[in-house]
Amino acid sequence: MKKVIAIFAVLVLTAGMAYGQNHKATTNQDGTNLEATILQVGGNWNEALQNQEGLNNILGINQSGNRNYARQEQDSRGTGAYDPDNRAYIIQSGNWNEARQNQVGQRNYLRTNQSGNYNFARQDQDPGTSHPQAYSGIITQSGDRNWARQEQGGNAFSAEILQSGDWNWARQEQDGNRNEAEIRQSGNHNEARQRQFGSQSHPDGAGELEIIQSGNHNLARQMQTYDETASFGQIIQRGNWNEAFQNQYGPGSNDATIIQRSSHNYAIQNQTGSSLSATIIQN
């Protein structure tokens, strides 16, 4: 049996090496072959906290803006003989942003990039008692006052949120196997939510959800549940003050599309069955 040596270290980096000032950084490590980095160059009054337990994990925080807060939690204990190999990164070059990452399991990847101001991002990867593989969560915020959250619990997930507008809200929840979700918001004051709870039974089929909001004051919600097999749902909102809802209950291979180009529209699609196709276009 491979001998595991527990290592506990606390690393506090000050602004003496940087051009900024009044930064605060703390790293706590307990485990084997762990790597954690905090880089605070330029800017003022940034705070970073890292807590890392387990083995073969990597954490990184890079802050160059002002008054940003970043926190990372990484725990791969209880994964048995599996090689965790988790990676999580936070990059903040804007001001007054907050980013939080919580990673449990193995072979997972997280990244948050905030170049706007007053944004909030949170990412959680927690499989419970199973052994997850290949999680990927990405949040990119270049606008101002956006809110984004990702929650992943299962196997082989991909989730991405891109917010380049202002005052947008986005949330993704995934639990199952082989699901993909994407939200892109370039307008303002939009709300988007995606929920995937099914497990893809076919090895080449993934449940896919996509929301694109380039208008303003739009609302979009999508859900995939049951044992969906290669189902696809898409909502595109280019107008203003629209509402769109998609629900795919399985068992799979369904397609649903809603396109709203004008304003003050309402659309809903419900699919229960297999090999179904539905399209709504509102001009």
BELWOPE-V955595 format. One line per field, one symbol per residue. phi: phi as a letter, one per 40 degrees, with the letter a starting at -180 (. if undefined). Layout:
# BELWOPE-V955595
phi=???
This chain:
# BELWOPE-V955595
phi=.ccbbcbbabbbcbcccbccagcbabbbbaibfcbabbbbbggafcbbbbbbbhafbbbabbbbcbfcbbbbbbabcgcgcccdfcbabbbbbcbfcbbbbbbbhafbbbabbbbcbfcbbbbbbacgccbcagcabbbbbbcbfcbaabbbaibfbbbabbbbcbfcbaabbbaibfbbaabbbbcbfbbbabbbbcbcccccbbcbbabbbbcbfbbbbbabbgccbfcbbbbbbbcbfbbabbbbbgcifbbabbbbcbbgbbaabbbbibfcaabbbbb
